[in-house]
Amino acid sequence: MPIMNEPVASEAEREIERLMSLHPKGFDLSLDRISQLLERLGNPHRKLPPVIHIAGTNGKGSTSAFCRALLEAGGYAVHVHTSPHLVHWHERYRIGVKGGRSRHVEDGLFADAIRRVAAANDGQTITVFEILTAVAFVLFSEQPADAVVLEVGLGGRFDATNVIADPAVSVIMPISLDHQAYLGDRVELIAAEKAGIMKRGRPVVIGQQSFESARDVLVSTAERLGCPAAIYGQDFTAHEEFGRLIYQDEFGLADLPLPRLPGRHQYANAAAAIRAVKAAGFGVTDAMMEQAMTTVEWPARLQRLSEGKLLGFAPPGAEIWLDGGHNPAGGEVVAEAMAAFEERQPRPLYLIIGMINTKDPIGYFRAFADLAEHVFTVRIRDSEAGLDPVVLAHAAFDAGLVAEPAGSTAEALAEITRRQLPGVPPPRILIGGSLYFSGNVLADNGTPPT
């Protein structure tokens, strides 16, 4: 019972489809091509408002969202570039609005920028990600704003965003194993790649790190480059106390509401964002922090699905969560959140998971071994890298879970409904394993990000 929800491609998306037919897919980590392209475009990346540049294996998207919420709470106009998108390419580009909430780029403006960048590239060998990063710089240099929040795509040192020579602040969020084929198979090697966004003498914020070896690499790089560094757990921190978030740094202490984004891992993400915005030179008031905690939004990161088409297939009263975490570290923080929910309100936990073949599915599933009652595995649509649901079910089984493939998210939800027994609380259902799969789910549900 698939849900058909294929939107008509917009003008900008047709331009991107054309580019994807002309240029190699994936990543080719180098700064030469994009630097030459930007030169032909008049170096728009040198004409930006102050840039908050964010790298990390996990948490960089949430931290970007906290930075945006904090700055917008102060009335600042904020451009934001993130990746990947969930449903539409436009999600990657938010255009700042003075005194208001940034908006996804308007389609005509987006399409025009893509055409101009493609014309400047003039058929030269380049990846689509590099072209679209140049598009961000063109858009953000031509629209007035007070700040740019710029998320790294992959790695740091050779990521296309790393042409920014003088960021207001560089931020490095938690580092763990991911993209080993590109970045190395040890966290120290990955940390060295992420540390490549640090620039001599420019402020650095180092978020909470699970691996001391990664933290050591980041701290020593900052010291070598003479970067004023603020380190989580040393110079700033955050924790929960009596249902409130307590943030503290060298400037003082703030007693704030818990973040709107669920999960304890978001406390450290919020803290890094607060410290980063301060390091970037913006005045931050208690009122700004308080508002940011209650207004922050970041789809598919422990997002509660409370409306939409898919809910009709689920058992009445079911609690449905969507999360795009896709590596073992991401699995651990989401499993921790599920365990906390279970403590407060016990319910049977079902997983509906889709993943791509560059991830570690057994490592992801292992975090749920003592929590989940059953796993359904689903293929990611429109992705050549999507894992076969049978293979993914075997990975879940190898991690100690009971699993079976399903034809779609709707079919999995319907099967959970069929298994619902009288007298048993409605289930808690976690849908996730990939941001690409999360995008499929939001499209099927009729609730794309806004």
Phi, psi and chi 1 to 4 in degrees:
 res  aa     phi    psi   chi1   chi2   chi3   chi4
   1 MET       -   64.5   62.9 -177.1   73.4      -
   2 PRO   -65.5  152.5   25.9  -32.3      -      -
   3 ILE  -101.3  120.0  -66.5  179.7      -      -
   4 MET   -89.7  118.7  -58.2  -52.5  -67.8      -
   5 ASN  -150.1   67.8 -171.7    8.1      -      -
   6 GLU   -98.6   99.3  -65.0  -65.7  -27.5      -
   7 PRO   -68.8  149.8   24.0  -30.6      -      -
   8 VAL   -68.8  132.1  177.1      -      -      -
   9 ALA   -62.2  137.5      -      -      -      -
  10 SER   -78.1  174.1   70.0      -      -      -
  11 GLU   -59.1  -45.8 -176.1 -177.0   -1.2      -
  12 ALA   -64.6  -41.0      -      -      -      -
  13 GLU   -67.2  -32.4  -73.3  168.4  -36.2      -
  14 ARG   -65.9  -38.6  -72.2 -165.5  -64.1  -88.2
  15 GLU   -62.9  -39.9  -69.2  -67.6  -24.2      -
  16 ILE   -68.1  -39.7  -67.9  168.6      -      -
  17 GLU   -59.6  -39.8  -74.3  173.2   11.6      -
  18 ARG   -63.6  -43.5 -173.5  179.1   64.6   80.9
  19 LEU   -62.3  -39.0  -71.5  174.3      -      -
  20 MET   -68.6  -24.5  -67.2 -178.5   86.1      -
  21 SER   -79.7  -18.1   70.3      -      -      -
  22 LEU   -99.1  -28.6  -63.9  173.8      -      -
  23 HIS  -119.1  155.3  -64.1  -69.9      -      -
  24 PRO   -62.6  147.7   19.8  -30.6      -      -
  25 LYS   -83.6  164.9  -65.7 -179.1 -180.0  179.2
  26 GLY    81.9 -155.5      -      -      -      -
  27 PHE  -114.8  146.7  -63.0   91.4      -      -
  28 ASP  -137.8   91.0 -172.8   -1.2      -      -
  29 LEU   -69.3  108.8  -61.1 -179.8      -      -
  30 SER  -168.9  154.5  162.5      -      -      -
  31 LEU  -106.5   -5.3  -63.5  179.8      -      -
  32 ASP   -63.0  -49.9  -65.3  -20.7      -      -
  33 ARG   -65.7  -47.6  -67.6  178.1  -56.5  -85.2
  34 ILE   -68.6  -32.3 -170.4  165.8      -      -
  35 SER   -63.8  -42.3  -64.7      -      -      -
  36 GLN   -66.5  -39.9  -68.3  164.6   11.1      -
  37 LEU   -64.1  -45.2  172.6   57.2      -      -
  38 LEU   -63.9  -33.8  -69.2  168.9      -      -
  39 GLU   -61.0  -43.5  179.0   79.3   27.6      -
  40 ARG   -68.0  -23.4  -68.9 -165.9  -72.8  -85.8
  41 LEU   -90.6    2.3  -72.8  163.1      -      -
  42 GLY    87.5   21.4      -      -      -      -
  43 ASN    54.3   58.8  -67.9  -47.1      -      -
  44 PRO   -63.2  -25.1   23.3  -35.0      -      -
  45 HIS   -67.6  -13.6   60.4  -57.1      -      -
  46 ARG   -94.3    3.7  -63.5  178.2 -172.3  165.6
  47 LYS  -119.9   30.8  -57.3  167.0 -173.9  173.4
  48 LEU   -97.6  157.1  -60.3  177.0      -      -
  49 PRO   -64.3  175.3  -13.0   25.2      -      -
  50 PRO   -52.0  133.6  -27.1   34.8      -      -
  51 VAL  -106.2  128.3  173.9      -      -      -
  52 ILE  -100.4  108.8  -61.8  173.0      -      -
  53 HIS  -102.9  121.8 -162.0 -169.8      -      -
  54 ILE  -123.2  124.3  -55.5  176.3      -      -
  55 ALA  -121.7  171.1      -      -      -      -
  56 GLY   145.3  158.2      -      -      -      -
  57 THR   -76.3  -45.4  -52.7      -      -      -
  58 ASN  -130.3  147.4  -65.9  -63.6      -      -
  59 GLY    91.7   -7.0      -      -      -      -
  60 LYS   -71.1  -33.3   60.5 -178.1 -176.1  -73.7
  61 GLY   -68.0  -44.6      -      -      -      -
  62 SER   -63.2  -40.1  -64.3      -      -      -
  63 THR   -65.1  -38.4  -56.8      -      -      -
  64 SER   -58.8  -42.8  -62.1      -      -      -
  65 ALA   -64.8  -40.6      -      -      -      -
  66 PHE   -64.9  -41.7  -82.2  115.0      -      -
  67 CYS   -59.7  -45.3  -74.1      -      -      -
  68 ARG   -61.9  -46.3  173.3  169.4   78.6   87.9
  69 ALA   -62.2  -39.5      -      -      -      -
  70 LEU   -66.9  -47.2 -169.0   60.5      -      -
  71 LEU   -66.6  -41.6  -72.8  161.6      -      -
  72 GLU   -66.4  -30.4  -71.7 -179.0   -9.9      -
  73 ALA   -64.6  -24.1      -      -      -      -
  74 GLY   -91.0    5.1      -      -      -      -
  75 GLY    85.8    7.4      -      -      -      -
  76 TYR   -80.8  147.3  -63.4  106.0      -      -
  77 ALA   -87.1  128.4      -      -      -      -
  78 VAL  -128.8  120.0 -170.2      -      -      -
  79 HIS   -84.3  142.7  -64.0  -34.7      -      -
  80 VAL  -135.4  132.3 -173.2      -      -      -
  81 HIS  -122.5  118.6  176.6   53.0      -      -
  82 THR  -131.4  167.0   55.3      -      -      -
  83 SER  -158.2  155.2   62.5      -      -      -
  84 PRO   -79.6  176.6   32.0  -35.1      -      -
  85 HIS   -87.7  166.8   60.1  -79.9      -      -
  86 LEU   -98.1  -49.0  -64.9  170.8      -      -
  87 VAL  -121.5  -48.6  179.6      -      -      -
  88 HIS  -122.3  144.7  -61.6  -66.0      -      -
  89 TRP   -57.9  -29.1  -74.5   90.5      -      -
  90 HIS   -59.7  -24.5  -55.1   64.7      -      -
  91 GLU   -60.5  -23.4  -62.6  165.6   32.1      -
  92 ARG   -72.2  -14.7  -62.3 -176.0 -179.7 -143.3
  93 TYR  -128.4  108.8  -49.8   85.0      -      -
  94 ARG  -104.6  130.1  -62.3 -167.2   75.0   98.5
  95 ILE  -100.1  127.1  -56.0  -60.8      -      -
  96 GLY   -66.8  147.4      -      -      -      -
  97 VAL  -127.3  122.5  175.4      -      -      -
  98 LYS   -61.1  124.9 -166.0   76.8  170.9  175.5
  99 GLY    72.0   10.8      -      -      -      -
 100 GLY  -143.8 -164.8      -      -      -      -
 101 ARG   -94.4  130.5  177.3  176.8  177.6  -94.0
 102 SER   -60.7  155.6   63.0      -      -      -
 103 ARG  -125.7  151.9  -56.6 -171.5 -177.3  102.5
 104 HIS   -57.6  143.3  -66.8  159.9      -      -
 105 VAL   -56.8  139.5   63.4      -      -      -
 106 GLU   -69.1  141.8 -173.1  -90.6  -33.8      -
 107 ASP   -60.7  -44.4 -172.2   61.7      -      -
 108 GLY   -63.5  -41.3      -      -      -      -
 109 LEU   -63.0  -42.3 -171.4   68.0      -      -
 110 PHE   -63.5  -49.5 -170.8   16.8      -      -
 111 ALA   -61.2  -41.5      -      -      -      -
 112 ASP   -62.0  -43.3  175.2   67.9      -      -
 113 ALA   -64.6  -40.1      -      -      -      -
 114 ILE   -61.5  -45.7  -65.6  169.3      -      -
 115 ARG   -62.5  -41.4  -77.2 -168.9  -73.1  -94.3
 116 ARG   -66.0  -40.2  -75.6 -169.9  -75.3  144.6
 117 VAL   -68.7  -42.4  171.3      -      -      -
 118 ALA   -62.5  -39.3      -      -      -      -
 119 ALA   -64.8  -40.7      -      -      -      -
 120 ALA   -65.7  -32.7      -      -      -      -
 121 ASN   -70.7  -30.8 -172.6   61.6      -      -
 122 ASP    54.9   43.7 -164.5   25.2      -      -
 123 GLY    77.6    4.4      -      -      -      -
 124 GLN   -66.4  152.3  -62.2  -64.6  -52.8      -
 125 THR   -63.6  126.1  -60.5      -      -      -
 126 ILE  -166.0  157.9 -161.5  165.8      -      -
 127 THR   -91.0  157.4   65.2      -      -      -
 128 VAL   -63.5  -36.0  173.2      -      -      -
 129 PHE   -60.9  -38.7 -177.9   78.1      -      -
 130 GLU   -65.6  -42.5  -72.2  170.6  -53.2      -
 131 ILE   -60.9  -44.2  -72.9 -177.4      -      -
 132 LEU   -73.0  -25.0  -67.2  177.4      -      -
 133 THR   -70.1  -41.7  -58.6      -      -      -
 134 ALA   -61.4  -36.3      -      -      -      -
 135 VAL   -59.6  -41.2  165.8      -      -      -
 136 ALA   -59.5  -44.7      -      -      -      -
 137 PHE   -65.2  -38.1  -64.8  140.6      -      -
 138 VAL   -64.1  -50.8  167.3      -      -      -
 139 LEU   -59.3  -46.3  -71.6  169.6      -      -
 140 PHE   -74.3  -24.4  -64.7  169.6      -      -
 141 SER   -80.7  -21.8   67.4      -      -      -
 142 GLU   -98.6  -15.1  -66.2  176.9   -9.4      -
 143 GLN  -107.3  129.7  -50.5  -64.4  -42.8      -
 144 PRO   -66.9  142.1   22.6  -31.5      -      -
 145 ALA  -162.6  168.7      -      -      -      -
 146 ASP   -98.1  -20.6  -59.0  -60.2      -      -
 147 ALA  -157.7  157.2      -      -      -      -
 148 VAL  -123.6  128.6  170.8      -      -      -
 149 VAL  -103.0  117.0  175.9      -      -      -
 150 LEU  -121.3  112.4 -177.1   66.3      -      -
 151 GLU   -91.8  134.2 -176.9 -172.2  -42.5      -
 152 VAL   -66.0  141.5  166.4      -      -      -
 153 GLY   -79.0  -55.1      -      -      -      -
 154 LEU  -148.6  125.6  174.4   64.6      -      -
 155 GLY    76.3 -119.1      -      -      -      -
 156 GLY   177.1  -61.7      -      -      -      -
 157 ARG   -56.6  -45.9 -176.3  164.7   57.0  115.4
 158 PHE  -110.4   12.3  -69.3  123.2      -      -
 159 ASP   -67.5  146.7 -176.5   75.1      -      -
 160 ALA   -59.6  -25.1      -      -      -      -
 161 THR   -73.7  -12.2   63.4      -      -      -
 162 ASN   -83.3   19.4 -157.2   30.6      -      -
 163 VAL   -79.6   -7.0  -67.7      -      -      -
 164 ILE   -70.6  113.8  -60.2  -62.8      -      -
 165 ALA   -87.6  -24.9      -      -      -      -
 166 ASP  -138.8   66.9   56.9  -14.1      -      -
 167 PRO   -61.9  151.1   25.7  -35.0      -      -
 168 ALA   -63.8  -35.2      -      -      -      -
 169 VAL  -160.7  143.9   61.3      -      -      -
 170 SER  -104.1  137.7  -59.7      -      -      -
 171 VAL  -124.2  129.7 -175.2      -      -      -
 172 ILE  -118.1  113.8  -43.3  -74.2      -      -
 173 MET   -90.0 -178.4  -65.2  -50.8  -67.0      -
 174 PRO   -51.8  140.0  -28.1   35.3      -      -
 175 ILE  -115.4  131.9  -69.9  168.3      -      -
 176 SER  -147.5 -176.7   59.5      -      -      -
 177 LEU   -73.8  125.6  -70.8  174.2      -      -
 178 ASP  -170.1  149.4 -157.0    1.8      -      -
 179 HIS    53.4   42.3  -61.0  -66.0      -      -
 180 GLN   -59.7  -31.0  -70.9   96.7  -47.5      -
 181 ALA   -62.0  -29.3      -      -      -      -
 182 TYR   -97.2  -35.0  -68.0  100.9      -      -
 183 LEU  -111.9  -10.6  -54.8  178.0      -      -
 184 GLY   112.9  161.4      -      -      -      -
 185 ASP  -105.8   14.4   57.3    2.3      -      -
 186 ARG  -131.5  146.4  -58.1 -159.9  -41.9  -86.8
 187 VAL   -62.3  -29.3  -70.7      -      -      -
 188 GLU   -64.8  -38.4  -53.5   94.2  -77.3      -
 189 LEU   -67.6  -42.2  -63.3  175.7      -      -
 190 ILE   -64.5  -41.1  -65.3  174.4      -      -
 191 ALA   -60.4  -39.1      -      -      -      -
 192 ALA   -64.0  -37.7      -      -      -      -
 193 GLU   -66.7  -44.9  -69.1  -62.0  -39.8      -
 194 LYS   -64.2  -38.2  -50.5  -78.0 -172.7 -169.6
 195 ALA   -64.4  -12.4      -      -      -      -
 196 GLY   -63.5  -13.2      -      -      -      -
 197 ILE   -84.2  -10.2   71.2  166.1      -      -
 198 MET   -68.7  139.7  -62.6 -176.4 -167.6      -
 199 LYS  -121.4  142.0  -58.7  -60.7 -172.4  -59.1
 200 ARG   -51.0  125.2 -175.7  169.3  -64.5  -79.5
 201 GLY    78.4   -4.6      -      -      -      -
 202 ARG   -92.7  146.6  -56.1  -56.0  -61.9  159.5
 203 PRO   -59.8  148.2  -21.6   31.8      -      -
 204 VAL  -133.2  137.1  169.3      -      -      -
 205 VAL  -116.6  125.0  169.9      -      -      -
 206 ILE  -107.9  113.2  -63.3  172.8      -      -
 207 GLY   -73.5  179.9      -      -      -      -
 208 GLN   -59.3  131.7 -174.8  178.2   38.8      -
 209 GLN  -120.0  130.2  -59.5  -64.6  -33.7      -
 210 SER   -78.5  -26.1  -60.0      -      -      -
 211 PHE  -108.4  119.9  -64.3   93.6      -      -
 212 GLU   -61.7  -34.8 -167.0  173.4  -26.0      -
 213 SER   -63.8  -37.0   55.5      -      -      -
 214 ALA   -67.4  -44.7      -      -      -      -
 215 ARG   -59.0  -42.1 -177.5 -179.0 -178.0  -85.5
 216 ASP   -61.8  -40.7  -70.3  -14.6      -      -
 217 VAL   -63.5  -44.0  168.6      -      -      -
 218 LEU   -65.1  -45.2  -60.7  176.0      -      -
 219 VAL   -65.4  -43.6  171.2      -      -      -
 220 SER   -67.5  -34.1   63.0      -      -      -
 221 THR   -65.8  -44.3  -56.3      -      -      -
 222 ALA   -60.7  -41.7      -      -      -      -
 223 GLU   -64.2  -43.0  -71.0  174.0  -11.0      -
 224 ARG   -63.0  -35.1  176.7  170.5   54.1   80.6
 225 LEU   -90.4    0.6  -65.8  173.3      -      -
 226 GLY    66.5   33.9      -      -      -      -
 227 CYS   -88.7  126.3  -60.6      -      -      -
 228 PRO   -61.0  118.1  -16.3   28.1      -      -
 229 ALA  -114.6  137.4      -      -      -      -
 230 ALA  -114.6  122.2      -      -      -      -
 231 ILE  -114.5  128.4  -56.7  162.5      -      -
 232 TYR   -60.2  136.6 -175.4   87.7      -      -
 233 GLY    88.3  -15.2      -      -      -      -
 234 GLN  -117.5  -51.6  175.1 -179.4  -53.3      -
 235 ASP  -105.4  -19.6  -57.0  -59.3      -      -
 236 PHE  -154.0  156.0   67.9   98.8      -      -
 237 THR  -160.5  168.5 -171.6      -      -      -
 238 ALA  -151.8  144.5      -      -      -      -
 239 HIS  -154.2  164.1   66.9  -83.4      -      -
 240 GLU   -90.6  137.5 -178.2 -180.0   -6.8      -
 241 GLU  -147.3  116.9 -165.9  171.7  -63.8      -
 242 PHE    52.8   43.3  -57.3  115.4      -      -
 243 GLY    73.6   16.7      -      -      -      -
 244 ARG  -125.6  157.7  -58.7  -81.3  -69.3  176.5
 245 LEU   -96.3  120.9 -178.9   70.1      -      -
 246 ILE  -101.6  113.8  -52.9  -58.7      -      -
 247 TYR  -106.3  137.2  169.4   82.6      -      -
 248 GLN  -142.9  137.3 -171.8  167.2   10.3      -
 249 ASP  -144.9 -170.3   61.1   19.9      -      -
 250 GLU   -66.8  -13.8   65.6  -92.4   41.4      -
 251 PHE   -90.2  -11.7  -57.3  109.1      -      -
 252 GLY   141.8 -164.2      -      -      -      -
 253 LEU  -124.5  143.9 -179.9  145.5      -      -
 254 ALA  -130.0  134.4      -      -      -      -
 255 ASP  -103.6  109.5 -179.5   -9.0      -      -
 256 LEU  -124.3  162.7  -54.0  168.4      -      -
 257 PRO   -65.7  153.6  -11.0   22.8      -      -
 258 LEU   -62.6  145.8  -69.3  178.4      -      -
 259 PRO   -59.6  147.4  -20.2   30.3      -      -
 260 ARG   -64.0  -27.6 -174.7 -179.4  175.6 -155.4
 261 LEU   -77.8  121.5  -59.2 -177.3      -      -
 262 PRO   -70.5  158.3  -13.8   28.1      -      -
 263 GLY   105.9  136.8      -      -      -      -
 264 ARG   -63.7  -27.8  -69.9 -177.0  179.9  -84.7
 265 HIS   -61.4  -21.9   58.4  -68.9      -      -
 266 GLN   -74.0  -16.4  -64.3  -66.2    1.5      -
 267 TYR   -63.3  -46.6  -56.2  165.7      -      -
 268 ALA   -68.9  -34.7      -      -      -      -
 269 ASN   -63.9  -43.8  -66.6  -20.4      -      -
 270 ALA   -62.9  -41.8      -      -      -      -
 271 ALA   -62.6  -43.2      -      -      -      -
 272 ALA   -62.8  -38.3      -      -      -      -
 273 ALA   -65.5  -44.5      -      -      -      -
 274 ILE   -59.5  -47.4  -67.0  168.8      -      -
 275 ARG   -66.3  -34.4 -169.1   61.9 -171.6   82.1
 276 ALA   -68.0  -43.7      -      -      -      -
 277 VAL   -63.6  -38.3  170.7      -      -      -
 278 LYS   -63.6  -45.5  -69.7 -178.3  177.8 -176.9
 279 ALA   -64.4  -27.6      -      -      -      -
 280 ALA   -76.0   -5.3      -      -      -      -
 281 GLY   100.4    8.7      -      -      -      -
 282 PHE   -93.4  138.8  -66.8   91.3      -      -
 283 GLY   -70.4  131.6      -      -      -      -
 284 VAL  -121.4  120.6  175.9      -      -      -
 285 THR  -101.4  163.6   64.5      -      -      -
 286 ASP   -60.0  -37.6  -75.3    0.1      -      -
 287 ALA   -63.2  -39.9      -      -      -      -
 288 MET   -62.8  -45.6  -73.0  168.6   62.7      -
 289 MET   -63.3  -43.2  -70.4 -173.2  -82.8      -
 290 GLU   -61.7  -46.9 -177.3  139.1  -13.3      -
 291 GLN   -64.6  -40.5 -178.0  176.6  -36.6      -
 292 ALA   -61.2  -40.3      -      -      -      -
 293 MET   -63.2  -30.2  -65.7  -53.5  109.6      -
 294 THR   -94.9  -13.3   58.4      -      -      -
 295 THR  -112.3  -12.3   58.2      -      -      -
 296 VAL   -55.8  141.9   64.2      -      -      -
 297 GLU  -142.2  140.0   53.7 -173.6   -2.2      -
 298 TRP  -156.7   98.0 -166.1 -136.8      -      -
 299 PRO   -59.9  148.8  -21.0   31.9      -      -
 300 ALA    65.8   21.3      -      -      -      -
 301 ARG  -120.5   93.7  -80.5   72.5  171.5 -176.1
 302 LEU    45.7   53.0  -84.9 -179.2      -      -
 303 GLN   -88.6  125.7  176.2 -175.1   -5.8      -
 304 ARG   -80.2  123.2  178.2   81.8  179.1  -95.0
 305 LEU   -89.9  107.2  -65.6 -175.3      -      -
 306 SER  -111.2   -2.9   55.2      -      -      -
 307 GLU  -154.3  163.5   60.8  178.3   -3.5      -
 308 GLY   124.5  169.5      -      -      -      -
 309 LYS   -63.6  -37.0  -60.2  174.1 -174.3  175.1
 310 LEU   -67.2  -26.3  -73.5  173.6      -      -
 311 LEU   -62.4  -23.9  -88.4   63.6      -      -
 312 GLY   -66.7  -18.4      -      -      -      -
 313 PHE   -91.9  -15.0  -64.3   91.6      -      -
 314 ALA   -86.9  159.4      -      -      -      -
 315 PRO   -61.3  142.5  -20.0   30.9      -      -
 316 PRO   -55.5  133.9  -24.0   33.5      -      -
 317 GLY    83.9   -0.5      -      -      -      -
 318 ALA   -65.0  148.3      -      -      -      -
 319 GLU  -104.6  117.4 -170.5  179.7  -70.4      -
 320 ILE  -116.6  126.9  -55.5  176.8      -      -
 321 TRP  -120.2  143.8  -64.2   88.6      -      -
 322 LEU  -120.4  128.7  179.4   67.3      -      -
 323 ASP  -146.2  133.0 -171.4   85.5      -      -
 324 GLY   -90.6    5.7      -      -      -      -
 325 GLY   -55.5  135.9      -      -      -      -
 326 HIS  -136.2   -3.6   48.5 -107.0      -      -
 327 ASN  -117.9  172.1   50.4   38.2      -      -
 328 PRO   -55.4  -40.1  -30.3   37.5      -      -
 329 ALA   -65.3  -39.5      -      -      -      -
 330 GLY   -64.0  -40.5      -      -      -      -
 331 GLY   -60.9  -39.3      -      -      -      -
 332 GLU   -64.2  -43.7  -74.2  170.0   12.5      -
 333 VAL   -71.5  -33.3  -63.6      -      -      -
 334 VAL   -72.7  -39.7  177.3      -      -      -
 335 ALA   -62.5  -38.3      -      -      -      -
 336 GLU   -61.2  -41.6 -178.5 -172.1   -1.0      -
 337 ALA   -65.3  -41.8      -      -      -      -
 338 MET   -62.8  -39.3  -68.2  -64.9  114.7      -
 339 ALA   -64.5  -38.4      -      -      -      -
 340 ALA   -66.3  -40.7      -      -      -      -
 341 PHE   -61.5  -41.8  -65.1  159.4      -      -
 342 GLU   -62.5  -37.4  174.7   68.9   12.6      -
 343 GLU   -63.2  -40.5 -133.9  173.5   89.5      -
 344 ARG   -77.5  -38.7  -71.0 -161.7  -63.7  -89.1
 345 GLN  -148.6   96.9 -173.4 -174.6   39.3      -
 346 PRO   -62.6  132.7  -22.3   33.6      -      -
 347 ARG  -149.5  152.2  -67.7  171.7  179.3 -110.2
 348 PRO   -63.5  137.1  -14.9   26.5      -      -
 349 LEU  -105.9  124.2  175.4   64.9      -      -
 350 TYR  -112.7  145.8  -72.1   87.9      -      -
 351 LEU  -113.2  138.4  -53.7 -174.8      -      -
 352 ILE  -122.8  112.7  -57.9  174.1      -      -
 353 ILE  -127.8  135.9  -56.5  -64.6      -      -
 354 GLY  -129.5  138.4      -      -      -      -
 355 MET  -140.4  161.9  -62.7 -173.3   83.2      -
 356 ILE  -100.5  163.4   59.7  174.1      -      -
 357 ASN   -80.7    3.4   58.6   19.8      -      -
 358 THR   -95.2    1.3   58.4      -      -      -
 359 LYS  -101.0  178.5  -56.7  -55.1  173.2 -173.7
 360 ASP  -110.8   86.5  172.9    8.8      -      -
 361 PRO   -65.7  -37.4   19.5  -29.4      -      -
 362 ILE   -63.4  -42.6  -63.1  174.7      -      -
 363 GLY   -61.8  -38.1      -      -      -      -
 364 TYR   -66.1  -49.8  176.5   87.0      -      -
 365 PHE   -66.7  -30.5  -77.3  123.8      -      -
 366 ARG   -56.4  -32.1 -158.5  170.8  -81.5  135.7
 367 ALA   -64.0  -20.9      -      -      -      -
 368 PHE  -104.6    7.6  -62.1   93.1      -      -
 369 ALA   -56.6  -36.2      -      -      -      -
 370 ASP  -101.9    9.5  -62.2  -38.2      -      -
 371 LEU  -115.3  -44.0  -71.7  171.3      -      -
 372 ALA   -87.5  136.7      -      -      -      -
 373 GLU   -80.0  -35.8 -175.1  160.2  -49.8      -
 374 HIS  -160.0  149.6 -159.9   88.2      -      -
 375 VAL  -121.9  134.0  179.2      -      -      -
 376 PHE  -112.6  133.1  -67.1   92.8      -      -
 377 THR  -110.7  138.9   55.8      -      -      -
 378 VAL  -132.9  145.0  178.1      -      -      -
 379 ARG   -77.3  140.7 -174.0 -175.1  -62.2  -82.8
 380 ILE   -78.9  127.4  -60.4  173.1      -      -
 381 ARG   -71.9  151.5  -79.0 -162.3  -46.7  -84.9
 382 ASP    57.0   34.2  -54.1  -39.8      -      -
 383 SER  -138.9  119.1  171.8      -      -      -
 384 GLU   -68.3  -19.8  -64.3  173.4    3.4      -
 385 ALA   -92.2   -0.4      -      -      -      -
 386 GLY   -64.1  134.4      -      -      -      -
 387 LEU   -73.1  139.9  -92.6  176.0      -      -
 388 ASP   -60.1  131.5 -176.0  -73.7      -      -
 389 PRO   -57.4  -30.9  -24.8   33.9      -      -
 390 VAL   -67.7  -44.7  174.8      -      -      -
 391 VAL   -61.8  -41.9  172.6      -      -      -
 392 LEU   -66.7  -37.4 -166.1   52.3      -      -
 393 ALA   -64.7  -39.0      -      -      -      -
 394 HIS   -62.3  -39.2  -81.2  -64.6      -      -
 395 ALA   -63.2  -41.3      -      -      -      -
 396 ALA   -63.8  -40.8      -      -      -      -
 397 PHE   -62.1  -42.1  179.3   80.1      -      -
 398 ASP   -64.5  -23.5  -70.8  -17.6      -      -
 399 ALA   -89.5    3.2      -      -      -      -
 400 GLY    96.4   18.0      -      -      -      -
 401 LEU  -112.8  156.0  -67.7  158.8      -      -
 402 VAL   -89.8  126.1  179.7      -      -      -
 403 ALA  -144.7  155.0      -      -      -      -
 404 GLU  -153.6  151.3   64.1 -178.1  -84.1      -
 405 PRO   -77.0  154.3   23.6  -28.7      -      -
 406 ALA  -134.5  155.0      -      -      -      -
 407 GLY   -74.1  -24.1      -      -      -      -
 408 SER  -165.7  170.5   67.3      -      -      -
 409 THR   -62.4  -42.1  -58.3      -      -      -
 410 ALA   -60.9  -40.9      -      -      -      -
 411 GLU   -64.7  -40.5  -76.6 -174.0   19.9      -
 412 ALA   -63.6  -43.9      -      -      -      -
 413 LEU   -63.0  -40.1  -70.5  168.9      -      -
 414 ALA   -65.0  -36.9      -      -      -      -
 415 GLU   -68.8  -37.0  179.8   59.1   23.6      -
 416 ILE   -63.6  -39.4  -65.5  169.9      -      -
 417 THR   -62.7  -42.5  -60.2      -      -      -
 418 ARG   -61.4  -32.7 -167.8 -173.8   67.5   77.3
 419 ARG   -85.9   -6.4  -64.5  179.3 -177.0 -151.0
 420 GLN   -64.3  125.0 -179.5   69.1   21.0      -
 421 LEU  -101.4  147.5  -63.6  172.9      -      -
 422 PRO   -60.3  140.5  -19.4   30.2      -      -
 423 GLY    84.0   -7.8      -      -      -      -
 424 VAL   -96.6  134.4  176.5      -      -      -
 425 PRO   -56.7  146.7  -20.0   29.9      -      -
 426 PRO   -55.2  145.7  -20.9   31.4      -      -
 427 PRO   -75.6  164.3   29.0  -35.7      -      -
 428 ARG  -103.8  128.2  178.8  171.6  -70.5  118.3
 429 ILE  -122.0  123.8  -57.5  166.9      -      -
 430 LEU  -105.2  119.9  172.2   67.2      -      -
 431 ILE  -106.2  126.9  -53.5  175.4      -      -
 432 GLY   177.2 -149.9      -      -      -      -
 433 GLY   102.0  -13.1      -      -      -      -
 434 SER  -169.0  142.1  164.2      -      -      -
 435 LEU   -66.9  -31.9  -74.7  170.4      -      -
 436 TYR   -66.0  -42.7  -61.1  102.5      -      -
 437 PHE   -65.4  -40.2 -177.4   51.2      -      -
 438 SER   -59.0  -37.5  -63.1      -      -      -
 439 GLY   -62.7  -42.6      -      -      -      -
 440 ASN   -55.8  -44.9  -72.1  176.3      -      -
 441 VAL   -66.5  -44.4  171.2      -      -      -
 442 LEU   -64.8  -36.7  -71.2  173.0      -      -
 443 ALA   -65.6  -47.5      -      -      -      -
 444 ASP   -61.2  -34.8  -72.5  -13.1      -      -
 445 ASN   -77.9  -13.4 -162.3   45.7      -      -
 446 GLY    75.2   24.1      -      -      -      -
 447 THR  -129.7   60.8   53.6      -      -      -
 448 PRO   -65.6  157.6   26.4  -34.6      -      -
 449 PRO   -60.6  149.0  -22.2   33.4      -      -
 450 THR  -120.0      -   56.3      -      -      -
